Amino acid sequence: MRTKTMLLSALLGALGSVSVMAQTNVYSLNAVGYINVTAQPGFNIISCPLIASPTNTIGYLLNNTANQLKKALVYSYDPSAPGGYVSDEASVALAQGNGFTNGWAEGGTITMLPGQAVWFANPFSTNITLTFVGTVPTGSLTNNIGTGFNLISSILPASGDLVTNSLMNFTGATKRDEVYVYDQLTPGDYDLYNYTTANGWQTSTNGATIDMNPQVPFVGAGFWYATGSAGISWVENFSVSQ
């Protein structure tokens, strides 16, 4: 999956050589930015690391009034829901039948807040581009990771090394934590990273275990984080004055 990122000029000095900058150009849009996320056919784990106005619901972020996303599906992880997910389908006909005007059968109420991730099922045989518009979160930003599985993302528009990237800067891992990054090129497979207190993050390649931090493949990507701890606080920091 590839992504093009257009962000406000205030990020320029702060991001420097961070991977989000390495991927594409950055344009001045005052306090507003946008990202283009390319969703390949089939399932994708995506996120919106921007604060949209008026809302970060899929009904606004992925408005389907023209039925351009016809038959696309969004799944939000909710272990308390039947089957573990809350879902919605892009269908003007179903939406109208249920009294909704944004083209989503269940009203498009699923949220994609910065730090959340969802499954997006692209029903087409070609890539489609999803554009998210909003402001970049600022300040001390905390993503609370609960016990068990969590479908999450960076709160900030960043990619690359989860630990060493100066925006994501994730250092709160505990023993036996796991990160699953969906491998869209091999549907159903994940790149798995395990955390050990002795060696830090490790993964396996060609049958060999190597030391490697989890890699976030693109801006707007999400991933699974599994932990047996009582909870982890992932704190990211960004200020427009940096």
Secondary structure by P-SEA (a helix, b strand, c coil): ccbbbbbccccccccccccccccbbbbbccccbbbbbbbcccbbbbbbcccccccccccccccccccccccbbbbbbbcccccccccccccaaaaaaacccccccccccccccccbbbbbbbcccbbbbbbbbccccccbbbbbbccccccccccccccccccccccccccccccbbbbbbbccccccccbbbbbbccccbbbbcccbbbbbccccccccbbbbbbbccccccbbbbbbccc
